[in-house]
């Protein structure tokens, strides 16, 4: 699998997961607007998911360079 395809799949899965989380919060509120707390929670989830993906990717690249 090429690097470009792998990155595209990862980005698509993160955004799809965030979209599903948004829908769950909307359903929880009965279709009403999200509160500031809900938006903060969604933003925090997004930031941490990106950080985890970058961290794991960096570890794999580091291991590949060292042939581990």
N, CA, C and O of each residue as an XYZ file, in Angstrom:
272
protein
N       0.853     -1.174      0.000
C       0.000      0.000      0.000
C       0.899      1.237      0.000
O       1.872      1.307      0.750
N       0.568      2.190     -0.832
C       1.382      3.399     -0.919
C       1.137      4.301      0.292
O       0.101      4.219      0.951
N       2.106      5.152      0.561
C       1.990      6.073      1.696
C       0.816      7.037      1.520
O       0.115      7.346      2.484
N       0.602      7.510      0.298
C      -0.483      8.457      0.034
C      -1.838      7.813      0.322
O      -2.718      8.437      0.915
N      -1.996      6.559     -0.105
C      -3.258      5.860      0.139
C      -3.455      5.614      1.633
O      -4.561      5.774      2.149
N      -2.397      5.228      2.321
C      -2.484      4.966      3.761
C      -2.895      6.233      4.515
O      -3.752      6.178      5.397
N      -2.293      7.364      4.175
C      -2.618      8.631      4.836
C      -4.055      9.033      4.537
O      -4.761      9.526      5.418
N      -4.493      8.825      3.296
C      -5.870      9.152      2.927
C      -6.867      8.326      3.726
O      -7.877      8.854      4.190
N      -6.594      7.036      3.890
C      -7.488      6.161      4.662
C      -7.535      6.592      6.120
O      -8.608      6.608      6.722
N      -6.395      6.941      6.696
C      -6.354      7.368      8.101
C      -7.124      8.661      8.296
O      -7.908      8.782      9.238
N      -6.907      9.628      7.413
C      -7.608     10.911      7.529
C      -9.110     10.712      7.371
O      -9.896     11.297      8.116
N      -9.511      9.893      6.409
C     -10.941      9.636      6.194
C     -11.564      8.950      7.406
O     -12.688      9.274      7.788
N     -10.849      8.008      8.012
C     -11.411      7.316      9.170
C     -11.548      8.245     10.380
O     -12.517      8.144     11.133
N     -10.582      9.150     10.565
C     -10.679     10.100     11.679
C     -11.875     11.033     11.484
O     -12.644     11.267     12.417
N     -12.028     11.564     10.267
C     -13.147     12.475     10.025
C     -14.492     11.741     10.072
O     -15.484     12.316     10.520
N     -14.544     10.493      9.623
C     -15.776      9.718      9.709
C     -16.138      9.456     11.172
O     -17.303      9.541     11.558
N     -15.127      9.138     11.974
C     -15.363      8.936     13.406
C     -15.841     10.196     14.094
O     -16.719     10.144     14.955
N     -15.266     11.333     13.718
C     -15.707     12.603     14.302
C     -17.135     12.929     13.880
O     -17.919     13.447     14.674
N     -17.468     12.626     12.633
C     -18.834     12.860     12.157
C     -19.825     11.990     12.932
O     -20.898     12.460     13.311
N     -19.470     10.724     13.167
C     -20.344      9.853     13.956
C     -20.492     10.360     15.389
O     -21.583     10.311     15.957
N     -19.396     10.846     15.971
C     -19.479     11.414     17.324
C     -20.398     12.622     17.352
O     -21.188     12.789     18.281
N     -20.293     13.466     16.329
C     -21.166     14.641     16.229
C     -22.636     14.211     16.157
O     -23.491     14.795     16.823
N     -22.920     13.194     15.352
C     -24.300     12.709     15.246
C     -24.816     12.148     16.565
O     -25.980     12.346     16.913
N     -23.958     11.454     17.293
C     -24.365     10.913     18.592
C     -24.713     12.045     19.556
O     -25.713     11.977     20.271
N     -23.881     13.087     19.569
C     -24.170     14.231     20.437
C     -25.465     14.933     20.014
O     -26.244     15.371     20.861
N     -25.689     15.038     18.704
C     -26.938     15.651     18.224
C     -28.145     14.813     18.640
O     -29.165     15.361     19.059
N     -28.035     13.491     18.528
C     -29.136     12.616     18.939
C     -29.377     12.702     20.442
O     -30.518     12.680     20.903
N     -28.287     12.801     21.197
C     -28.404     12.912     22.653
C     -29.166     14.178     23.046
O     -29.918     14.183     24.021
N     -28.965     15.239     22.286
C     -29.632     16.513     22.558
C     -30.991     16.617     21.884
O     -31.669     17.634     22.028
N     -31.400     15.599     21.157
C     -32.694     15.636     20.486
C     -32.706     16.543     19.268
O     -33.753     17.077     18.901
N     -31.548     16.722     18.638
C     -31.460     17.556     17.447
C     -31.198     19.025     17.738
O     -31.075     19.827     16.813
N     -31.112     19.381     19.002
C     -30.864     20.788     19.366
C     -29.387     21.134     19.160
O     -28.556     20.269     18.884
N     -29.097     22.404     19.302
C     -27.711     22.864     19.168
C     -26.848     22.240     20.263
O     -27.322     21.967     21.365
N     -25.572     22.018     19.940
C     -24.649     21.467     20.920
C     -24.231     22.551     21.905
O     -24.101     23.723     21.552
N     -24.025     22.132     23.140
C     -23.565     23.088     24.153
C     -22.058     23.304     23.991
O     -21.388     22.575     23.260
N     -21.553     24.298     24.672
C     -20.112     24.560     24.636
C     -19.320     23.380     25.181
O     -18.222     23.089     24.708
N     -19.881     22.705     26.174
C     -19.231     21.528     26.734
C     -19.126     20.404     25.700
O     -18.095     19.740     25.603
N     -20.195     20.196     24.931
C     -20.174     19.162     23.888
C     -19.145     19.477     22.811
O     -18.416     18.593     22.360
N     -19.091     20.732     22.404
C     -18.135     21.146     21.373
C     -16.708     20.988     21.884
O     -15.827     20.555     21.140
N     -16.474     21.334     23.141
C     -15.148     21.177     23.735
C     -14.753     19.706     23.790
O     -13.607     19.359     23.505
N     -15.689     18.846     24.155
C     -15.413     17.412     24.207
C     -15.081     16.866     22.824
O     -14.136     16.091     22.679
N     -15.842     17.256     21.812
C     -15.562     16.810     20.447
C     -14.204     17.308     19.968
O     -13.458     16.559     19.336
N     -13.878     18.551     20.261
C     -12.583     19.107     19.850
C     -11.433     18.389     20.557
O     -10.402     18.110     19.945
N     -11.609     18.095     21.831
C     -10.582     17.375     22.582
C     -10.382     15.974     22.014
O      -9.248     15.523     21.857
N     -11.475     15.286     21.706
C     -11.374     13.959     21.101
C     -10.631     14.021     19.773
O      -9.806     13.154     19.483
N     -10.912     15.032     18.969
C     -10.253     15.184     17.675
C      -8.753     15.420     17.845
O      -7.942     14.799     17.159
N      -8.389     16.312     18.754
C      -6.978     16.634     18.970
C      -6.221     15.407     19.475
O      -5.121     15.119     19.002
N      -6.798     14.689     20.424
C      -6.110     13.513     20.945
C      -6.024     12.397     19.907
O      -5.026     11.677     19.868
N      -7.035     12.238     19.077
C      -6.960     11.195     18.042
C      -5.867     11.529     17.029
O      -5.136     10.638     16.598
N      -5.746     12.793     16.646
C      -4.674     13.197     15.739
C      -3.316     12.994     16.406
O      -2.382     12.513     15.765
N      -3.196     13.354     17.682
C      -1.925     13.193     18.398
C      -1.528     11.717     18.489
O      -0.355     11.383     18.323
N      -2.481     10.846     18.747
C      -2.189      9.419     18.835
C      -1.751      8.885     17.475
O      -0.798      8.111     17.392
N      -2.434      9.287     16.416
C      -2.078      8.824     15.078
C      -0.674      9.294     14.702
O       0.114      8.520     14.160
N      -0.361     10.547     14.983
C       0.976     11.066     14.674
C       2.032     10.343     15.515
O       3.099      9.996     15.007
N       1.740     10.120     16.780
C       2.691      9.427     17.652
C       2.962      8.003     17.207
O       4.118      7.584     17.140
N       1.922      7.261     16.905
C       2.089      5.876     16.458
C       2.797      5.841     15.105
O       3.662      4.995     14.879
N       2.436      6.751     14.214
C       3.104      6.821     12.924
C       4.587      7.119     13.068
O       5.415      6.525     12.377
N       4.919      8.031     13.958
C       6.323      8.372     14.194
C       7.087      7.169     14.736
O       8.223      6.923     14.331
N       6.475      6.420     15.642
C       7.126      5.228     16.201
C       7.385      4.202     15.099
O       8.465      3.613     15.046
N       6.409      3.983     14.220
C       6.598      3.027     13.137
C       7.690      3.487     12.172
O       8.487      2.669     11.711
N       7.736      4.776     11.861
C       8.782      5.296     10.973
C      10.150      5.153     11.638
O      11.126      4.790     10.983
N      10.219      5.437     12.932
C      11.472      5.324     13.668
C      11.955      3.873     13.681
O      13.144      3.614     13.494
N      11.030      2.920     13.904
C      11.398      1.511     13.904
C      11.830      1.061     12.515
O      12.756      0.262     12.379
N      11.166      1.569     11.486
C      11.522      1.181     10.116
C      12.925      1.670      9.764
O      13.677      0.960      9.095
N      13.282      2.873     10.207
C      14.617      3.408      9.927
C      15.705      2.615     10.647
O      16.821      2.490     10.143
N      15.385      2.085     11.812
C      16.369      1.333     12.572
C      16.286     -0.162     12.297
O      17.025     -0.942     12.899
N      15.399     -0.573     11.396
C      15.199     -1.989     11.045
C      14.887     -2.852     12.266
O      15.471     -3.921     12.445
N      13.962     -2.380     13.105
C      13.571     -3.151     14.293
C      12.395     -4.027     14.000
O      11.927     -4.748     14.882
